[in-house]
């Protein structure tokens, strides 16, 4: 697990993810032309699960699934 601290929606938070999910999240952000905090904030706003780390993992998985189609 790799833990990073960042600011989203005007507050500091930390997020612990496996390195592979950080890589996927960075790829998503680059593809969409946004920063890492911006993509995490968007995921946070749209999440349907209570845990932000889980929401990020699901978003990365979904993004790769869409790209595989």
C-alpha positions in Angstrom: 0.0 0.0 0.0 1.1 3.5 -0.8 -0.4 6.3 1.2 -0.5 9.8 -0.2 -1.8 13.1 1.3 -3.6 15.6 -0.9 -6.2 18.4 -0.9 -9.6 17.7 -2.5 -12.6 19.9 -2.3 -10.7 22.4 -0.1 -9.7 19.9 2.6 -6.7 17.7 3.3 -7.1 13.9 3.1 -5.0 10.9 2.7 -5.6 7.9 0.5 -3.9 4.5 0.7 -3.9 2.5 -2.5 -1.8 -0.2 -4.1 0.9 1.2 -6.4 -0.9 -0.2 -9.5 -4.0 1.8 -8.6 -2.0 5.0 -8.3 -0.6 4.3 -11.7 -4.1 3.7 -13.1 -5.4 6.8 -11.5 -2.5 8.9 -12.9 -3.2 7.5 -16.4 -6.9 8.4 -16.0 -6.1 11.9 -14.9 -3.6 12.4 -17.8 -6.1 11.0 -20.3 -8.8 13.5 -19.1 -6.3 16.4 -18.9 -6.8 17.0 -15.2 -4.7 16.8 -12.1 -4.7 13.9 -9.6 -6.6 15.8 -7.0 -9.2 16.8 -9.6 -9.8 13.3 -10.7 -10.1 12.1 -7.1 -12.5 14.9 -6.3 -14.7 13.9 -9.3 -14.7 10.3 -8.1 -15.5 11.5 -4.6 -18.5 13.5 -5.8 -19.9 10.6 -7.9 -19.1 7.6 -5.6 -21.8 5.2 -4.5 -19.7 3.4 -1.9 -18.9 4.9 1.5 -15.1 4.4 1.3 -13.1 6.7 -1.0 -10.3 4.2 -1.5 -12.9 1.6 -2.7 -14.5 4.2 -5.0 -11.1 5.1 -6.5 -10.3 1.4 -7.1 -13.7 0.9 -8.8 -13.3 4.0 -10.9 -9.9 2.8 -12.1 -11.2 -0.7 -12.8 -14.2 0.8 -14.7 -11.9 3.1 -16.8 -9.7 0.1 -17.8 -12.8 -2.0 -18.7 -14.1 0.8 -20.9 -10.8 1.2 -22.7 -10.6 -2.6 -23.2 -13.9 -2.5 -25.2 
